[in-house]
Structure formats: C-alpha cells, structure tokens
C-alpha cells in the first residue's frame, strides 16, 4: 500500500554515511522522534538546526550510546496529503526523485497497513551499494487529518544478504503528514536514526546528514508539482474526504 513512504529515506544517505556500525552486542538505541507536529518556526527542544532552504528545515541531535546522529526534517508541501501519498506509493517512479535508487520491491503484504519491502541504492566508487529489508506500520487519524508511518529494518527469506551490497544493520524512522489549512497543502515531518554499516568515518557520516533530507524533500516538492495521482490510487483513496483538498491535486 504505502511502502514507498519508507523509501523516501533512500540509501544514498547511507552510502555517504557508511561508518562503523553499532558495537557488537549493544542494543540499538530507541528512536527519539517527537510525534507532535510543532508550529512553523518552533525549533524542537534538544535539536540543532543544520539546514534551512526553500522552506525545508533540517535538524540533528546526538543519540546516547550511538555514534550516529538522528535527523529530522520539516516542510510545507504544496499538495494535499493524498497527493503526497500517491507519489510516495508509486515505487515504480522513484527514479524520478529518489537519489541513486537501484531497486525497490514489495516482499510481503501483511495487511493494508503493514508491508515488508526491499530497497537498494547505488553508491559512488569505491563504496558498495547499500540495501535493507524494511517494514512499516501505517496509522490514519481523521480528527487530526494526519497520517503517521513508523518503519524499521527487519529480515525476510526472499531477500538474503548479497555479497555485492552492504546490508544496513539498523534503521528506525517516523513520517508524519498532516493536512494544512483547507487541505491543499501538507505539513510533512520526518525523523530517522540509522546505522548504514561500512567503513567511512562516523564524523563524515554525521556531517552529510543535512544534505539528504533537504535534497529529497526538494525533489519530492518538484514531482508533486509535475505529476497527477495515478487513477488506481485515486480510486482506492477517494473516500478520504476529511483530509480536504483532494480535488485540487498536485500542480493545481
């Protein structure tokens, strides 16, 4: 259903951030992402702003017992929530806006709100491409006119570790999309903490985190202005009237 939401965190980031993994035997730290969308301009407590461009603000903060920073990005997208979901749901179109996307496929549909997927992303030489198997859980809140998607890495028998790619050992994240105003725009918030594996120094991995969410949301905004939702998606979700703005569509 909405597995594409997870892969707006393309592994290009991980390829650039390929650093030492979490120490052996250590439990991965819990994702520290506040769930409430804050007013525009209000900095999340404990976070440091690292980028602010074209209406996209990126923050970072340290995570206890982890060498990798957690990052968070916020933006107002010029499209209704359902139009954003339509783009994210179209995994076949990821090459249009997801940097370095090599492969994306659904491995198992557990339910309408629970899917397992596989994604791989290219990397510049000499780094190996990265991949991971992920699972997401989707929740819709009609009262808040919001959609929340939590995702994490998992494993699946149909996607074993490959010798030509580095399997990411740890991924946790959260997407929140909330209708703004009359529903013709979307307040988007994204939080992610991950260990990409590999050998590049952690300081370099943490330094480049600011560029990934910025470029990804820029590309997403562009595609939203250019593409119409596919007919199948419109048919499946046309009943989401409480979100408003659906009839406007992207680019209108």
C-alpha positions in Angstrom: 0.0 0.0 0.0 2.2 2.8 1.3 5.6 1.2 1.4 7.0 4.0 -0.7 6.8 6.3 2.3 9.6 4.5 3.9 11.9 4.8 1.0 11.9 8.5 0.9 14.9 7.8 3.0 16.9 6.4 0.1 20.0 4.6 0.8 22.1 7.3 -0.9 22.3 8.8 2.5 23.6 5.6 3.9 26.1 5.2 1.2 27.6 8.6 2.1 27.2 7.9 5.8 28.8 4.4 5.7 30.5 4.4 9.0 31.3 1.9 11.7 28.2 0.0 13.0 26.8 -0.2 16.5 29.2 -2.0 18.8 28.7 -5.8 18.8 26.2 -6.9 21.4 24.8 -3.4 22.1 21.1 -2.9 21.7 20.2 -0.2 19.1 19.1 3.0 20.8 15.4 3.8 20.6 14.3 6.4 18.0 13.8 9.8 19.7 11.3 11.4 17.4 8.5 13.6 19.0 5.2 12.7 17.4 3.5 16.1 17.6 3.9 18.5 14.7 5.1 21.8 16.1 4.1 25.3 14.9 6.1 26.6 12.0 9.3 28.2 13.2 9.3 26.4 16.6 12.6 24.5 17.0 12.2 21.1 18.6 13.7 21.1 22.1 17.2 19.5 22.1 17.7 19.7 18.4 20.2 21.8 16.4 19.2 23.3 13.1 21.6 22.4 10.3 19.9 23.5 7.1 17.1 25.9 6.1 16.5 26.2 2.4 13.4 26.6 0.2 11.1 26.2 3.2 12.8 22.9 4.3 14.3 22.9 7.8 16.6 20.1 8.9 17.6 19.4 12.5 20.0 16.9 14.1 20.8 15.7 17.6 23.0 13.2 19.3 21.6 9.8 20.4 23.0 8.3 23.6 25.3 5.2 23.0 25.3 5.8 19.3 28.0 7.2 17.0 25.3 8.3 14.5 23.2 11.4 14.8 19.5 11.3 14.4 18.0 13.7 11.9 14.6 15.3 11.4 13.2 17.4 8.6 10.1 19.6 8.2 8.5 21.3 5.3 5.2 22.5 3.9 4.5 20.7 0.7 2.3 22.4 -2.0 0.0 19.5 -2.4 -2.8 17.7 -0.4 -1.8 14.8 1.9 -3.4 12.3 -0.6 -1.3 13.7 -3.5 1.8 13.3 -1.4 0.9 9.7 -0.5 0.2 9.0 -4.2 3.8 9.9 -5.1 5.2 8.0 -2.2 3.1 5.0 -3.0 4.4 4.9 -6.6 7.5 2.8 -6.1 8.0 2.5 -9.9 8.5 6.2 -10.1 11.3 6.5 -7.5 14.0 7.1 -10.1 12.4 10.5 -10.8 13.1 11.8 -7.3 14.9 9.3 -5.0 18.7 9.8 -5.4 20.5 6.7 -6.6 17.6 4.3 -6.3 18.6 0.9 -7.7 15.8 -1.3 -6.7 12.6 -1.2 -4.7 10.1 -4.0 -4.4 7.4 -5.3 -2.1 8.2 -8.6 -0.5 5.1 -9.3 1.5 1.8 -7.5 2.1 0.9 -8.4 5.7 -2.2 -6.2 5.6 -3.4 -2.9 4.1 -1.3 -1.0 6.7 1.6 -3.4 7.1 4.1 -4.3 4.4 7.6 -5.7 4.1 9.8 -4.3 1.3 13.4 -4.4 -0.1 15.3 -1.4 -1.3 18.8 -0.9 -2.7 20.6 2.3 -3.7 23.7 2.9 -5.8 26.9 4.3 -4.3 29.8 6.2 -5.8 33.1 4.2 -6.1 34.7 2.7 -4.1 31.7 2.2 -1.7 29.4 -0.7 -2.2 25.7 -0.2 -2.8 23.5 -0.4 0.3 20.3 -2.3 0.9 17.9 -3.2 3.6 14.7 -5.0 4.2 12.1 -2.8 5.9 8.7 -3.0 7.5 6.3 -0.2 8.1 3.1 0.3 10.1 0.6 2.9 9.0 -2.0 4.8 11.1 -4.6 7.4 9.9 -6.1 10.0 12.3 -9.2 11.5 10.8 -9.6 14.0 13.6 -6.1 15.4 13.2 -6.2 14.9 9.4 -2.9 13.2 9.6 -1.1 10.1 8.5 1.7 8.5 10.6 4.1 5.8 9.3 6.6 4.1 11.6 9.3 2.0 9.9 12.1 -0.2 11.0 14.5 -2.8 9.5 13.6 -6.4 9.5 14.5 -9.6 7.6 12.8 -11.7 5.0 13.6 -15.1 3.5 13.2 -13.8 0.0 15.9 -11.1 0.4 19.1 -12.7 1.8 22.2 -10.7 2.2 24.1 -10.2 -1.0 27.9 -10.1 -1.4 27.9 -7.1 -3.7 25.8 -4.9 -1.3 26.2 -3.9 2.3 23.1 -4.7 4.4 22.2 -1.9 6.7 22.1 -3.3 10.3 19.8 -0.7 11.9 17.0 1.6 10.6 14.3 3.3 12.6 12.1 6.2 11.4 8.8 8.0 11.5 6.9 10.0 8.9 4.0 12.4 9.8 1.9 14.0 7.1 -0.8 16.4 8.2 -3.3 18.4 6.2 -2.7 22.2 6.5 -5.4 24.9 6.2 -8.1 23.9 3.7 -6.2 20.7 2.9 -4.5 22.0 -0.2 -1.0 21.7 1.4 0.7 19.3 3.7 2.9 19.7 6.8 5.5 17.0 6.5 7.8 15.8 9.3 10.4 13.1 9.1 12.6 11.6 11.7 15.3 8.9 11.2 18.1 7.2 13.0 20.2 4.6 11.2 23.4 2.7 11.0 24.4 2.3 7.4 27.3 -0.1 8.1 30.6 0.2 6.3 34.0 1.9 6.8 33.7 5.7 6.3 34.4 7.7 9.5 31.4 8.5 11.6 32.2 12.2 11.6 31.8 12.3 7.9 28.6 10.2 8.1 27.1 12.7 10.5 28.3 15.7 8.6 26.4 14.8 5.4 23.1 14.0 7.1 21.9 17.6 6.5 22.0 17.2 2.7 20.0 14.0 2.3 16.6 15.2 3.7 17.0 18.6 2.1 17.6 17.3 -1.4 14.9 14.5 -1.0 12.2 17.0 0.0 13.2 19.4 -2.8 12.8 16.6 -5.3 9.5 15.5 -3.8 8.1 19.0 -4.0 9.1 19.2 -7.6 7.5 15.9 -8.5 4.3 16.9 -6.7 4.0 19.9 -8.9 4.6 17.9 -12.1 2.6 14.7 -11.6 -1.0 13.8 -11.3 -2.0 11.0 -8.9 -2.4 7.7 -10.8 -6.0 6.6 -11.4 -5.7 3.5 -9.2 -4.6 5.4 -6.2 -7.4 8.0 -6.6 -9.9 5.2 -6.8 -8.7 3.5 -3.7 -8.5 6.6 -1.5 -11.1 9.0 -2.9 -13.2 8.4 0.3 -10.7 10.3 2.5 -12.8 13.5 2.3 -11.9 14.5 5.8 -8.3 15.4 4.6 -9.7 18.1 2.2 -8.0 19.4 -0.9 -8.0 16.1 -2.7 -9.8 17.5 -5.7 -7.1 20.1 -6.2 -4.4 17.5 -6.9 -0.7 18.3 -7.5 0.2 21.2 -9.6 -3.3 22.8 -9.5 
